[in-house]
Amino acid sequence: MSQPIIAFCSYESFDATDNDCVFHWDKFLDIEELTKEFESEYKVLSVHELNSPFLLEEHEELKNVQSVIEQVEYYNPKTIGEAIFNYWD
């Protein structure tokens, strides 16, 4: 069974009054302390992995899913991070 994935990114601001946070999904971070904390339960993706090129044909589990194909064609994610952590919907 595969583990859920997690990654860390920078954020611009946090408003405690309404729990609103502005994240930078394109600015991923490697944080060793957090990786150690979460790696037993999650697959923690590194900055290197997240910034690697996303090529749909390299992902057997996705390349035949019509909704994924349509979204990739429309949004054209350049990196793994863009493909996984997006706000397309």
MARNU-539264 format. One line per 10 residues: for each residue x, y, z of N, C-alpha, C, O, CB. Coordinates in nm, 2 decimals, decimal comma, always signed. Glycine has a CB too. Layout:
# MARNU-539264
X/Y/Z/X/Y/Z/X/Y/Z/X/Y/Z/X/Y/Z | ...
//
This chain:
# MARNU-539264
+0,08/-0,12/+0,00/+0,00/+0,00/+0,00/+0,09/+0,12/+0,00/+0,19/+0,13/+0,07/-0,09/+0,00/+0,12 | +0,05/+0,22/-0,08/+0,13/+0,34/-0,09/+0,09/+0,44/+0,02/-0,02/+0,44/+0,07/+0,12/+0,41/-0,23 | +0,19/+0,52/+0,06/+0,17/+0,62/+0,16/+0,11/+0,75/+0,10/+0,14/+0,78/-0,01/+0,30/+0,65/+0,24 | +0,03/+0,82/+0,18/-0,01/+0,96/+0,14/+0,12/+1,04/+0,12/+0,22/+1,02/+0,19/-0,11/+1,02/+0,23 | +0,11/+1,15/+0,04/+0,23/+1,23/+0,02/+0,21/+1,36/+0,09/+0,10/+1,41/+0,12/+0,26/+1,25/-0,13 | +0,33/+1,42/+0,12/+0,33/+1,55/+0,19/+0,45/+1,63/+0,14/+0,55/+1,57/+0,10/+0,33/+1,54/+0,34 | +0,44/+1,76/+0,14/+0,56/+1,84/+0,11/+0,54/+1,97/+0,18/+0,44/+2,00/+0,24/+0,57/+1,87/-0,05 | +0,65/+2,05/+0,19/+0,65/+2,17/+0,27/+0,68/+2,29/+0,17/+0,76/+2,28/+0,08/+0,75/+2,17/+0,38 | +0,61/+2,40/+0,20/+0,63/+2,52/+0,11/+0,63/+2,64/+0,20/+0,59/+2,64/+0,32/+0,52/+2,53/+0,00 | +0,67/+2,75/+0,14/+0,68/+2,88/+0,21/+0,54/+2,94/+0,21/+0,45/+2,90/+0,13/+0,78/+2,97/+0,15
+0,51/+3,03/+0,30/+0,39/+3,10/+0,30/+0,41/+3,25/+0,31/+0,52/+3,29/+0,37/+0,29/+3,05/+0,41 | +0,32/+3,33/+0,26/+0,34/+3,48/+0,26/+0,28/+3,54/+0,39/+0,35/+3,62/+0,45/+0,27/+3,54/+0,15 | +0,17/+3,49/+0,43/+0,11/+3,55/+0,55/+0,00/+3,46/+0,61/-0,04/+3,37/+0,55/+0,04/+3,69/+0,51 | -0,03/+3,49/+0,74/-0,13/+3,41/+0,80/-0,21/+3,50/+0,89/-0,16/+3,58/+0,97/-0,07/+3,30/+0,89 | -0,34/+3,50/+0,87/-0,44/+3,58/+0,94/-0,51/+3,49/+1,04/-0,60/+3,42/+1,00/-0,54/+3,65/+0,85 | -0,47/+3,50/+1,17/-0,53/+3,41/+1,27/-0,68/+3,44/+1,29/-0,75/+3,35/+1,35/-0,46/+3,43/+1,40 | -0,73/+3,56/+1,25/-0,87/+3,59/+1,28/-0,96/+3,50/+1,19/-1,07/+3,47/+1,23/-0,90/+3,73/+1,25 | -0,92/+3,47/+1,07/-1,01/+3,38/+0,99/-0,93/+3,26/+0,93/-0,98/+3,20/+0,84/-1,06/+3,47/+0,87 | -0,82/+3,23/+0,99/-0,74/+3,11/+0,95/-0,71/+3,12/+0,80/-0,70/+3,01/+0,74/-0,81/+2,98/+0,98 | -0,68/+3,23/+0,75/-0,65/+3,25/+0,61/-0,50/+3,25/+0,59/-0,43/+3,33/+0,66/-0,72/+3,38/+0,55
-0,45/+3,17/+0,50/-0,30/+3,16/+0,48/-0,28/+3,17/+0,33/-0,34/+3,10/+0,25/-0,24/+3,04/+0,54 | -0,18/+3,25/+0,29/-0,14/+3,26/+0,15/-0,01/+3,17/+0,13/+0,09/+3,21/+0,18/-0,12/+3,41/+0,10 | -0,03/+3,06/+0,06/+0,09/+2,97/+0,04/+0,15/+2,99/-0,09/+0,09/+3,04/-0,18/+0,04/+2,82/+0,05 | +0,28/+2,96/-0,10/+0,35/+2,97/-0,22/+0,38/+2,82/-0,27/+0,48/+2,76/-0,23/+0,49/+3,05/-0,21 | +0,29/+2,77/-0,35/+0,29/+2,63/-0,39/+0,42/+2,61/-0,48/+0,46/+2,49/-0,50/+0,17/+2,59/-0,46 | +0,47/+2,71/-0,53/+0,59/+2,69/-0,62/+0,72/+2,71/-0,55/+0,83/+2,70/-0,61/+0,58/+2,79/-0,74 | +0,72/+2,74/-0,42/+0,84/+2,76/-0,34/+0,84/+2,65/-0,23/+0,81/+2,67/-0,11/+0,84/+2,90/-0,27 | +0,88/+2,53/-0,27/+0,89/+2,42/-0,18/+1,01/+2,42/-0,10/+1,11/+2,48/-0,14/+0,88/+2,28/-0,26 | +1,01/+2,36/+0,02/+1,12/+2,36/+0,11/+1,16/+2,22/+0,16/+1,07/+2,14/+0,17/+1,09/+2,45/+0,23 | +1,28/+2,20/+0,18/+1,33/+2,08/+0,25/+1,35/+2,12/+0,39/+1,44/+2,20/+0,42/+1,46/+2,02/+0,18
+1,28/+2,06/+0,48/+1,29/+2,09/+0,62/+1,32/+1,96/+0,70/+1,22/+1,88/+0,72/+1,16/+2,16/+0,68 | +1,44/+1,93/+0,73/+1,49/+1,80/+0,78/+1,41/+1,76/+0,91/+1,37/+1,65/+0,92/+1,63/+1,81/+0,82 | +1,38/+1,86/+1,00/+1,31/+1,83/+1,12/+1,17/+1,78/+1,10/+1,12/+1,68/+1,16/+1,31/+1,95/+1,22 | +1,10/+1,85/+1,00/+0,97/+1,81/+0,97/+0,96/+1,67/+0,89/+0,87/+1,59/+0,91/+0,90/+1,91/+0,89 | +1,06/+1,66/+0,81/+1,07/+1,53/+0,73/+1,08/+1,41/+0,83/+1,01/+1,31/+0,81/+1,19/+1,53/+0,63 | +1,17/+1,42/+0,93/+1,19/+1,32/+1,02/+1,06/+1,29/+1,10/+1,03/+1,18/+1,13/+1,30/+1,35/+1,12 | +0,99/+1,40/+1,13/+0,86/+1,39/+1,21/+0,75/+1,31/+1,13/+0,67/+1,24/+1,19/+0,81/+1,53/+1,25 | +0,74/+1,34/+1,00/+0,63/+1,29/+0,92/+0,67/+1,16/+0,83/+0,57/+1,10/+0,79/+0,59/+1,39/+0,83 | +0,79/+1,13/+0,82/+0,83/+1,02/+0,72/+0,78/+0,88/+0,76/+0,78/+0,80/+0,67/+0,97/+1,02/+0,71 | +0,74/+0,86/+0,88/+0,69/+0,73/+0,91/+0,54/+0,71/+0,86/+0,50/+0,59/+0,84/+0,69/+0,70/+1,07
+0,47/+0,82/+0,85/+0,33/+0,81/+0,80/+0,31/+0,86/+0,66/+0,21/+0,82/+0,60/+0,25/+0,89/+0,90 | +0,40/+0,94/+0,61/+0,39/+1,00/+0,48/+0,51/+0,98/+0,39/+0,62/+0,96/+0,44/+0,36/+1,15/+0,49 | +0,49/+0,99/+0,26/+0,60/+1,00/+0,17/+0,63/+1,15/+0,16/+0,55/+1,22/+0,10/+0,57/+0,93/+0,02 | +0,74/+1,19/+0,21/+0,78/+1,34/+0,21/+0,86/+1,36/+0,09/+0,96/+1,31/+0,07/+0,86/+1,37/+0,34 | +0,80/+1,45/+0,00/+0,87/+1,48/-0,13/+0,97/+1,59/-0,11/+0,94/+1,69/-0,04/+0,76/+1,52/-0,23 | +1,08/+1,57/-0,17/+1,19/+1,67/-0,16/+1,17/+1,78/-0,26/+1,09/+1,77/-0,36/+1,33/+1,61/-0,18 | +1,24/+1,89/-0,25/+1,24/+2,00/-0,34/+1,29/+1,95/-0,48/+1,23/+1,98/-0,58/+1,33/+2,12/-0,30 | +1,39/+1,86/-0,48/+1,44/+1,81/-0,60/+1,33/+1,73/-0,68/+1,31/+1,74/-0,80/+1,56/+1,71/-0,58 | +1,26/+1,64/-0,60/+1,15/+1,56/-0,66/+1,04/+1,65/-0,72/+0,99/+1,64/-0,83/+1,09/+1,46/-0,56 | +1,00/+1,75/-0,64/+0,89/+1,84/-0,67/+0,92/+1,93/-0,79/+0,83/+1,97/-0,87/+0,85/+1,93/-0,55
+1,05/+1,97/-0,81/+1,09/+2,05/-0,92/+1,13/+1,97/-1,04/+1,17/+2,03/-1,14/+1,20/+2,14/-0,88 | +1,12/+1,84/-1,04/+1,15/+1,76/-1,15/+1,04/+1,77/-1,26/+0,93/+1,80/-1,22/+1,16/+1,61/-1,11 | +1,08/+1,76/-1,38/+0,98/+1,77/-1,49/+0,87/+1,67/-1,48/+0,89/+1,56/-1,44/+1,05/+1,76/-1,63 | +0,74/+1,72/-1,51/+0,63/+1,63/-1,51/+0,60/+1,59/-1,65/+0,57/+1,67/-1,74/+0,50/+1,70/-1,44 | +0,61/+1,46/-1,68/+0,57/+1,40/-1,81/+0,47/+1,29/-1,78/+0,50/+1,19/-1,72/+0,70/+1,35/-1,88 | +0,35/+1,32/-1,83/+0,24/+1,23/-1,81/+0,27/+1,08/-1,85/+0,23/+0,99/-1,78/+0,11/+1,28/-1,88 | +0,34/+1,07/-1,96/+0,37/+0,94/-2,01/+0,46/+0,85/-1,92/+0,47/+0,73/-1,94/+0,43/+0,95/-2,15 | +0,53/+0,92/-1,83/+0,61/+0,85/-1,73/+0,53/+0,80/-1,61/+0,59/+0,73/-1,52/+0,72/+0,94/-1,68 | +0,40/+0,82/-1,60/+0,32/+0,79/-1,49/+0,21/+0,69/-1,53/+0,10/+0,73/-1,56/+0,26/+0,91/-1,42 | +0,25/+0,56/-1,52/+0,16/+0,46/-1,57/+0,02/+0,46/-1,50/-0,08/+0,44/-1,56/+0,22/+0,32/-1,54
+0,02/+0,50/-1,37/-0,10/+0,50/-1,29/-0,19/+0,61/-1,33/-0,31/+0,61/-1,29/-0,07/+0,51/-1,14 | -0,14/+0,71/-1,41/-0,22/+0,83/-1,44/-0,25/+0,84/-1,59/-0,35/+0,90/-1,63/-0,15/+0,95/-1,40 | -0,17/+0,79/-1,68/-0,17/+0,82/-1,82/-0,30/+0,77/-1,89/-0,32/+0,82/-2,01/-0,05/+0,76/-1,88 | -0,38/+0,69/-1,83/-0,50/+0,64/-1,90/-0,63/+0,69/-1,83/-0,74/+0,64/-1,86/-0,50/+0,49/-1,90 | -0,61/+0,78/-1,73/-0,73/+0,84/-1,66/-0,77/+0,96/-1,74/-0,70/+1,06/-1,74/-0,69/+0,87/-1,51 | -0,89/+0,96/-1,80/-0,93/+1,07/-1,89/-0,93/+1,20/-1,82/-0,89/+1,30/-1,88/-1,07/+1,04/-1,94 | -0,98/+1,21/-1,70/-0,99/+1,34/-1,63/-0,85/+1,40/-1,60/-0,83/+1,52/-1,61/-1,06/+1,33/-1,49 | -0,75/+1,31/-1,57/-0,62/+1,36/-1,56/-0,56/+1,41/-1,69/-0,50/+1,51/-1,69/-0,53/+1,24/-1,50 | -0,58/+1,33/-1,79/-0,53/+1,37/-1,93/-0,59/+1,51/-1,96/-0,51/+1,59/-2,01/-0,58/+1,27/-2,03 | -0,72/+1,53/-1,94/-0,78/+1,66/-1,98/-0,72/+1,77/-1,90/-0,69/+1,88/-1,95/-0,93/+1,65/-1,95
-0,70/+1,75/-1,76/-0,64/+1,86/-1,68/-0,50/+1,89/-1,72/-0,45/+2,00/-1,72/-0,65/+1,82/-1,53 | -0,42/+1,79/-1,75/-0,28/+1,81/-1,78/-0,27/+1,88/-1,92/-0,19/+1,97/-1,93/-0,21/+1,67/-1,79 | -0,36/+1,84/-2,01/-0,36/+1,91/-2,14/-0,40/+2,06/-2,12/-0,34/+2,15/-2,19/-0,45/+1,84/-2,24 | -0,49/+2,09/-2,04/-0,54/+2,22/-2,02/-0,44/+2,31/-1,94/-0,41/+2,42/-1,98/-0,68/+2,22/-1,95 | -0,40/+2,26/-1,82/-0,31/+2,34/-1,73/-0,16/+2,33/-1,76/-0,09/+2,42/-1,72/-0,34/+2,30/-1,59 | -0,12/+2,22/-1,83/+0,02/+2,20/-1,87/+0,12/+2,22/-1,76/+0,20/+2,31/-1,77/+0,05/+2,30/-1,98 | +0,11/+2,14/-1,65/+0,20/+2,15/-1,54/+0,35/+2,12/-1,59/+0,37/+2,02/-1,66/+0,17/+2,06/-1,43 | +0,44/+2,20/-1,55/+0,58/+2,18/-1,59/+0,66/+2,09/-1,49/+0,75/+2,02/-1,53/+0,65/+2,32/-1,60 | +0,62/+2,09/-1,37/+0,69/+2,01/-1,27/+0,60/+1,92/-1,19/+0,47/+1,93/-1,20/+0,76/+2,10/-1,17 | +0,66/+1,82/-1,12/+0,58/+1,73/-1,04/+0,50/+1,81/-0,93/+0,39/+1,78/-0,91/+0,68/+1,62/-0,97
+0,57/+1,91/-0,87/+0,50/+1,99/-0,77/+0,38/+2,06/-0,83/+0,28/+2,07/-0,76/+0,60/+2,09/-0,72 | +0,39/+2,11/-0,95/+0,27/+2,18/-1,01/+0,16/+2,08/-1,03/+0,04/+2,11/-1,02/+0,31/+2,25/-1,14 | +0,19/+1,96/-1,07/+0,09/+1,86/-1,10/+0,02/+1,81/-0,98/-0,10/+1,78/-0,98/+0,15/+1,74/-1,18 | +0,10/+1,79/-0,87/+0,04/+1,74/-0,75/-0,03/+1,84/-0,66/-0,15/+1,83/-0,62/+0,14/+1,67/-0,66 | +0,04/+1,95/-0,64/-0,01/+2,06/-0,55/-0,06/+2,18/-0,64/+0,02/+2,27/-0,67/+0,09/+2,10/-0,45 | -0,19/+2,17/-0,68/-0,24/+2,28/-0,76/-0,37/+2,32/-0,71/-0,43/+2,26/-0,61/-0,25/+2,23/-0,91 | -0,42/+2,43/-0,76/-0,56/+2,47/-0,72/-0,64/+2,49/-0,85/-0,70/+2,60/-0,87/-0,55/+2,61/-0,64 | -0,64/+2,39/-0,93/-0,71/+2,39/-1,06/-0,86/+2,39/-1,04/-0,94/+2,43/-1,13/-0,66/+2,28/-1,15 | -0,91/+2,32/-0,94/-1,06/+2,31/-0,92/-1,12/+2,40/-0,82/-1,24/+2,39/-0,80/-1,09/+2,17/-0,89
//
